[in-house]
Every structure is written in C-alpha cells, then in structure tokens.
Amino acid sequence: MSRVLLTSMQVSDGVRKELVREGSGPPPRAGDEITVHCTGSLNSPRKKFWSTKDPGQKPFTFQVGLGKVIKGWDEGCLTMAQGEIARLTIAGYKGYGEQGFSAWGYPFCQ
C-alpha cells in the first residue's frame, strides 16, 4: 500500500491547509470568480455534513476574498492554484461560529 505525503501549511490563524494534489498557474486574486468542489465535515466527531459531490449538488461558484463565504474559505482558496486539491481545516471562528449552521442542524462549536 502506498502512502500519500501531504504538504501542510498554516494559511492564517485558524486556517490550515494540507496539499493533496498540486494545481497549476497563479492563485486567484480577491474578486476573482472561482468554482470549487468542497466537502464540509466536523473534526470531532469526524462527520461529513455536506459535499458538492453529493447527489443533486454541483460545484460551488463565488467571488473569492470579498467575504461572500466563510472567512476560512476566502483565506484558504486565495492560496490555491487552478486544479489544486487541498484539505482546509478551519477553526469555528473562521467558519460558521459558535451557533453553527442551523440549516444543517449542526452546532459546530461547543
């Protein structure tokens, strides 16, 4: 069995990125429209709550760096190249906060 070694970096306070597969080209700039696949999961307990790859879902398009998504996505996506696959670990205060995201029924920080 082969092992994949992930490159890990601290993007900012509260945002950590593990590089799964390198992309190519420059990272986006604030205001650029990007389209991403993403999977949201809790760290403890480890549980997926949503994915753009779930049945009926599609890739997510947004203007990066303008506060239109959670802060951790903005910060992490601004470091990525086109085609890159990375795992972002985002602290609650740069995610959905203490209240969680009630539409999914998850209190993310307790």
C-alpha positions as CSV (number, residue, x, y, z in Angstrom):
1,M,0.0,0.0,0.0
2,S,1.4,3.4,-1.0
3,R,1.2,6.4,1.3
4,V,0.5,9.9,0.2
5,L,2.5,12.5,1.9
6,L,0.6,15.8,2.3
7,T,2.3,19.1,2.4
8,S,0.9,21.2,5.3
9,M,0.9,24.9,5.9
10,Q,-0.7,27.4,8.2
11,V,-2.5,29.8,6.0
12,S,-3.5,32.1,8.8
13,D,-4.6,32.0,12.5
14,G,-7.4,29.4,12.4
15,V,-6.8,28.1,8.8
16,R,-4.6,25.2,8.0
17,K,-4.1,23.7,4.5
18,E,-2.9,20.3,3.6
19,L,-2.0,20.0,-0.1
20,V,-3.3,16.8,-1.6
21,R,-2.6,17.5,-5.3
22,E,-0.8,20.5,-6.8
23,G,-2.5,22.6,-9.3
24,S,-1.1,24.9,-11.9
25,G,-1.0,28.7,-12.5
26,P,-1.2,31.6,-10.1
27,P,-3.6,31.7,-7.2
28,P,-6.8,33.8,-7.7
29,R,-6.9,37.4,-6.6
30,A,-9.6,38.9,-4.4
31,G,-12.7,39.5,-6.5
32,D,-12.0,36.7,-9.0
33,E,-14.9,34.3,-9.5
34,I,-13.8,30.7,-8.7
35,T,-15.6,27.4,-8.9
36,V,-14.7,24.7,-6.3
37,H,-15.8,21.3,-5.2
38,C,-15.9,21.1,-1.4
39,T,-16.9,18.8,1.4
40,G,-17.8,20.1,4.8
41,S,-17.1,17.9,7.8
42,L,-16.7,18.2,11.6
43,N,-13.3,17.3,13.1
44,S,-14.7,15.9,16.3
45,P,-16.5,13.7,15.8
46,R,-15.4,13.2,12.2
47,K,-18.6,13.6,10.3
48,K,-19.4,14.9,6.8
49,F,-22.3,17.2,6.7
50,W,-22.3,18.3,3.1
51,S,-20.5,17.9,-0.2
52,T,-20.8,19.4,-3.7
53,K,-20.3,15.8,-4.9
54,D,-23.4,14.6,-3.1
55,P,-26.3,13.6,-5.3
56,G,-28.1,16.6,-6.6
57,Q,-25.3,19.0,-5.7
58,K,-22.9,20.8,-8.1
59,P,-19.6,22.7,-7.8
60,F,-19.8,26.0,-5.9
61,T,-19.0,29.3,-7.6
62,F,-18.3,32.5,-5.7
63,Q,-16.1,35.7,-5.8
64,V,-13.2,34.9,-3.5
65,G,-11.7,37.3,-1.0
66,L,-14.8,39.5,-0.7
67,G,-16.5,38.0,2.4
68,K,-19.2,36.2,0.4
69,V,-18.3,32.9,2.0
70,I,-16.9,31.9,5.4
71,K,-13.6,33.6,6.2
72,G,-11.7,30.3,6.2
73,W,-12.7,29.6,2.6
74,D,-11.7,33.0,1.4
75,E,-8.3,32.8,3.1
76,G,-7.6,29.2,2.0
77,C,-8.8,29.5,-1.6
78,L,-6.7,32.6,-2.1
79,T,-3.6,30.3,-1.7
80,M,-4.7,27.7,-4.2
81,A,-3.9,27.2,-7.9
82,Q,-6.4,26.0,-10.5
83,G,-6.8,22.2,-10.3
84,E,-5.3,22.0,-6.8
85,I,-6.9,19.7,-4.3
86,A,-6.4,20.7,-0.6
87,R,-7.9,19.9,2.7
88,L,-8.6,23.1,4.7
89,T,-9.0,22.8,8.5
90,I,-10.9,25.9,9.6
91,A,-11.4,26.9,13.2
92,G,-15.0,27.7,14.2
93,Y,-14.5,31.4,14.4
94,K,-13.4,31.5,10.8
95,G,-16.2,29.1,9.8
96,Y,-19.8,29.1,11.0
97,G,-19.1,30.4,14.5
98,E,-20.5,29.2,17.8
99,Q,-24.0,29.0,16.5
100,G,-23.0,26.5,13.7
101,F,-25.2,26.3,10.6
102,S,-28.7,25.7,11.7
103,A,-29.9,24.7,8.2
104,W,-27.9,21.5,8.6
105,G,-28.7,21.2,12.3
106,Y,-25.1,21.3,13.5
107,P,-23.7,23.3,16.4
108,F,-20.1,23.4,15.3
109,C,-18.5,24.9,18.4
110,Q,-19.5,23.8,21.9
